[in-house]
Amino acid sequence: MESPLDRYVREHSSSQTEALEWIQKQTNIRTNYPRMLSGAVQGRLLTILVEMMGARRILEIGAFTGYSATCMAYGTGEEGHIDTLEINDELESLMREGWRRAGVDGRIELHIGDAKETLARLRESSAEPYDLVYMDANKREYCAYYDLIIDMIRPGGVILADDVLWDGKVYEEPMPHDRQTLGIAAFNDMVAADPRVECVILPIRDGLTIIRKKV
């Protein structure tokens, strides 16, 4: 249920496009976990960050129903390219229809399969570094994703990691010991201690870390 704060923030942020409204509606109808959708406020933030950075090459780990990729593709302009990774092939038709409706399907390349295997393949085949990486996949694997992608980003490039507050579980005392909470907590500790980057956690939705690779 939307809180008064969340509603106020949404109502005073730029509205969604018709294509994004369609993706959101279909996500609620056709998936069991619509809460995983980025949503209008975080989606607008993604678009603005991409535009501010002038990002043209983007990597997304965890496409879900294609909402966040659409938001980032809006920010890249026609010359942008997004490699997006998703393990659930049952969502492919929904994603592709949403991207077609948004007019960004030519900017997005979908990779279906295990994220770590796909990342290893992209490391070998990609000639150019990425400007931006957006992580929103298996929370137990965030540390592994980070190790794989840190050298795939240009100096000054940015990693965005979603759900890093994990419903407050990462700062509960005592902290729960399920694998997802432990994975996120370990990731947060890893990033905070990494001298190669600077970072800040924003308490938007379930926590979003902005990680900038130092020049």
C-alpha positions as CSV (number, residue, x, y, z in Angstrom):
1,M,0.0,0.0,0.0
2,E,1.3,3.4,-1.0
3,S,2.3,5.6,2.0
4,P,1.3,9.3,2.2
5,L,5.0,10.2,1.6
6,D,5.3,8.0,-1.4
7,R,2.1,9.4,-2.9
8,Y,3.2,13.0,-2.4
9,V,6.6,12.3,-3.9
10,R,5.0,10.5,-6.9
11,E,2.4,13.3,-7.4
12,H,5.1,15.9,-7.4
13,S,7.5,14.1,-9.8
14,S,7.2,13.9,-13.6
15,S,4.5,11.5,-14.7
16,Q,5.0,8.2,-16.6
17,T,4.7,7.9,-20.4
18,E,1.8,5.8,-21.8
19,A,4.2,3.0,-22.6
20,L,5.5,2.9,-19.0
21,E,1.9,2.9,-17.7
22,W,1.2,-0.1,-20.0
23,I,4.3,-2.0,-18.7
24,Q,3.3,-1.3,-15.1
25,K,-0.3,-2.5,-15.7
26,Q,0.9,-5.6,-17.4
27,T,3.4,-6.3,-14.7
28,N,0.6,-6.2,-12.1
29,I,-1.7,-8.5,-14.2
30,R,0.9,-11.0,-15.5
31,T,3.5,-11.4,-12.7
32,N,3.4,-12.6,-9.1
33,Y,5.8,-10.0,-7.8
34,P,4.8,-6.6,-9.2
35,R,6.5,-4.9,-6.3
36,M,9.8,-5.6,-8.0
37,L,8.9,-3.0,-10.7
38,S,11.1,0.2,-10.3
39,G,8.0,2.5,-10.5
40,A,7.5,6.0,-11.6
41,V,9.7,7.9,-9.2
42,Q,12.8,5.6,-9.4
43,G,12.2,5.3,-13.2
44,R,12.3,9.0,-13.6
45,L,15.5,9.2,-11.6
46,L,17.1,6.6,-13.9
47,T,16.2,8.6,-16.9
48,I,17.5,11.8,-15.4
49,L,20.8,10.2,-14.2
50,V,21.4,8.8,-17.7
51,E,20.7,12.1,-19.3
52,M,23.0,14.0,-16.8
53,M,25.8,11.5,-17.4
54,G,25.4,11.5,-21.1
55,A,25.5,7.7,-20.8
56,R,25.3,5.9,-24.1
57,R,26.5,2.3,-23.2
58,I,24.5,0.7,-20.4
59,L,24.5,-2.7,-18.8
60,E,21.4,-3.8,-16.8
61,I,21.5,-6.9,-14.6
62,G,17.9,-8.0,-14.0
63,A,15.4,-6.7,-16.6
64,F,12.2,-8.1,-15.0
65,T,9.5,-6.7,-17.2
66,G,11.6,-4.1,-19.0
67,Y,10.4,-1.0,-17.1
68,S,13.8,0.2,-15.9
69,A,15.5,-0.5,-19.3
70,T,12.8,1.6,-20.9
71,C,13.5,4.5,-18.6
72,M,17.2,4.3,-19.2
73,A,16.7,4.0,-23.0
74,Y,14.7,7.2,-22.9
75,G,17.8,8.9,-21.4
76,T,20.3,7.6,-23.9
77,G,18.7,9.0,-27.0
78,E,18.7,7.2,-30.3
79,E,22.4,6.5,-30.3
80,G,22.3,4.6,-27.0
81,H,22.7,0.9,-26.5
82,I,21.6,-1.2,-23.5
83,D,22.6,-4.8,-22.8
84,T,20.0,-6.1,-20.4
85,L,20.1,-9.5,-18.6
86,E,17.2,-11.6,-17.4
87,I,16.9,-15.2,-16.4
88,N,13.1,-15.6,-16.8
89,D,12.4,-16.2,-20.5
90,E,8.6,-16.2,-19.8
91,L,8.8,-12.4,-19.5
92,E,10.4,-11.8,-22.9
93,S,7.2,-11.1,-24.9
94,L,6.0,-8.5,-22.3
95,M,9.4,-6.8,-22.4
96,R,9.6,-6.6,-26.1
97,E,6.1,-5.3,-26.5
98,G,6.7,-2.6,-23.9
99,W,9.9,-1.5,-25.6
100,R,8.1,-1.4,-29.0
101,R,5.4,0.8,-27.5
102,A,8.0,3.1,-26.0
103,G,9.9,3.3,-29.3
104,V,13.2,2.1,-27.7
105,D,13.3,-1.5,-28.9
106,G,16.2,-0.7,-31.3
107,R,18.4,0.5,-28.4
108,I,18.0,-2.6,-26.2
109,E,19.6,-6.0,-26.6
110,L,18.1,-8.7,-24.3
111,H,20.3,-11.6,-23.0
112,I,18.3,-14.5,-21.5
113,G,20.2,-16.8,-19.1
114,D,22.3,-16.9,-15.9
115,A,23.6,-13.4,-15.2
116,K,27.1,-14.5,-14.1
117,E,27.6,-16.6,-17.2
118,T,26.3,-13.8,-19.5
119,L,28.6,-11.2,-17.7
120,A,31.6,-13.5,-18.2
121,R,30.8,-13.7,-21.9
122,L,30.3,-10.0,-22.2
123,R,33.6,-9.4,-20.5
124,E,35.3,-11.4,-23.2
125,S,33.4,-9.9,-26.2
126,S,32.8,-6.3,-25.3
127,A,35.4,-3.9,-26.8
128,E,34.1,-0.7,-25.2
129,P,33.5,-0.1,-21.5
130,Y,30.1,0.8,-20.1
131,D,29.1,4.2,-18.9
132,L,26.5,2.9,-16.4
133,V,25.5,-0.4,-14.8
134,Y,22.2,-1.0,-13.1
135,M,22.0,-4.0,-10.8
136,D,18.6,-5.3,-9.7
137,A,18.9,-9.1,-9.8
138,N,19.6,-12.0,-7.4
139,K,20.6,-10.2,-4.1
140,R,22.6,-13.2,-3.0
141,E,24.9,-12.7,-6.0
142,Y,25.5,-8.9,-5.8
143,C,29.1,-9.3,-4.6
144,A,29.8,-11.7,-7.5
145,Y,28.2,-9.3,-10.0
146,Y,30.3,-6.4,-8.6
147,D,33.5,-8.3,-9.1
148,L,32.6,-9.1,-12.7
149,I,31.5,-5.6,-13.7
150,I,34.0,-3.3,-12.0
151,D,36.5,-3.6,-14.8
152,M,33.8,-3.3,-17.4
153,I,33.0,0.3,-16.5
154,R,34.9,3.3,-17.7
155,P,36.7,5.6,-15.1
156,G,34.1,8.0,-13.9
157,G,31.3,5.5,-14.8
158,V,28.6,4.6,-12.4
159,I,27.0,1.5,-10.9
160,L,23.5,1.8,-9.5
161,A,22.6,-1.0,-7.1
162,D,18.9,-1.4,-6.2
163,D,17.3,-2.8,-3.0
164,V,20.3,-2.2,-0.8
165,L,18.3,-1.5,2.3
166,W,16.2,-4.7,1.9
167,D,13.2,-3.6,4.0
168,G,15.5,-2.5,6.7
169,K,16.8,-6.0,7.4
170,V,20.5,-5.0,6.8
171,Y,20.4,-2.7,9.8
172,E,18.2,-4.8,12.1
173,E,19.7,-5.9,15.4
174,P,20.2,-8.8,15.3
175,M,20.3,-9.0,11.5
176,P,18.4,-11.8,9.9
177,H,20.6,-14.6,8.5
178,D,18.7,-15.5,5.3
179,R,21.0,-15.6,2.3
180,Q,19.5,-12.6,0.5
181,T,19.9,-10.3,3.6
182,L,23.5,-11.6,4.1
183,G,24.2,-11.1,0.4
184,I,23.1,-7.4,0.4
185,A,24.8,-6.7,3.7
186,A,28.1,-8.1,2.4
187,F,27.8,-6.1,-0.8
188,N,27.2,-2.9,1.1
189,D,30.3,-3.5,3.2
190,M,32.3,-4.4,0.1
191,V,31.4,-1.2,-1.7
192,A,31.9,1.0,1.3
193,A,35.4,-0.4,1.8
194,D,36.5,-0.4,-1.9
195,P,39.1,2.4,-2.5
196,R,38.4,2.3,-6.3
197,V,35.0,3.9,-5.9
198,E,33.0,6.5,-4.0
199,C,29.4,5.8,-3.1
200,V,26.2,7.0,-1.4
201,I,23.0,5.2,-0.5
202,L,19.8,7.0,-1.3
203,P,16.7,5.9,0.8
204,I,14.5,5.8,-2.3
205,R,12.1,2.9,-2.4
206,D,14.1,0.0,-0.9
207,G,17.5,1.8,-1.1
208,L,19.6,2.7,-4.2
209,T,23.4,3.0,-4.0
210,I,25.1,5.3,-6.5
211,I,28.7,4.0,-7.0
212,R,31.1,6.1,-9.0
213,K,34.4,4.6,-10.2
214,K,37.2,7.0,-9.5
215,V,39.1,8.5,-12.4
